[in-house]
Amino acid sequence: MVNFPINLATKTPTFAQISLGDEALAHYDEGTFTPLLLLDTTDITSAASGAVNRGTYTRIGNVVYFNIESQVNRGTNTGTFRIRDLPFQSSATNFSVVNVGGEVGFRQSPPILAFIESSTIYIDFYLAPASTAAALSVMTEANIAASSEVLIYASGFYLV
């Protein structure tokens, strides 16, 4: 049995013979942010009554964990799909894979891949190739239903 003594004055645990040294937690933050969903430079985040558009994050040290839930209506807009305005810019050495999904109207075949590249505040979306000989292709309006409300979800983590 391990006994973790508590400092009754501060109500915090105290640990004997443990040194954090240079590994002390330098940053912790929780919050919300408003993601911007775009086709090229056009905002397709829905303005409909009761529309959902929210992001939450937790930053622990240099790692940011996030969740996004957003309702879009692309109308007749065209272009490359991207989510912008993450809460922190990614590090220069960052390349993170993002989990993504959606409801009816957000086509996911071929599979959609999403990445946060280095020194950015956005998520780029790509379509998986049909074979190992083919390259990724950028995701466009073709994978989002026109003129209807579509819920899109994204979650993951990245380095800052």
C-alpha positions, 0 to 999 in steps of 0.5 A: 500500500502506498501512502500519499500524505496530504498537506492539511494547510494547502490540501495538496498532496506532498511526496517525499523523495520525488523531484520534478526538476526540469519536468515541472508543468509549465502550462495548463489551460482549458477553454473554448474556441470558435472554429471557422469551416471554409471552402477556399475562403468562404465561411460555410459555418451555418448561421441557421437558428440553433446551429452548433459551432463549438470547440473545446480544448485542454492544453497540457504543457506543449500538447493541445487536445481538442474537440470540434462540433460544427454545423455547416451549410455549404450552399452552392460554394465550392473549393477546398475544405478546411477548418481554421482558427485552432486555439494555438498555432502548431509547432514548427515540427508538428504533423498531427492526424485528426479524427473526423466524422459527420452525419448524413451529408458528409460523405466519407467514402473514400475515407477522409484523412485530416492533418494539422501541419507545422506552424498552422492554426488549421486542419486540412482534409484529404481523400484517401487514394484508391490504391497505394500507387495514388496520392492523396487528393484534397477534399472539396465541396463534393464531399459535403451535401449542397444546401443542407445542414450537415454536422461535422466532428473533429478531435485530436491533439497537436504540439505547440 
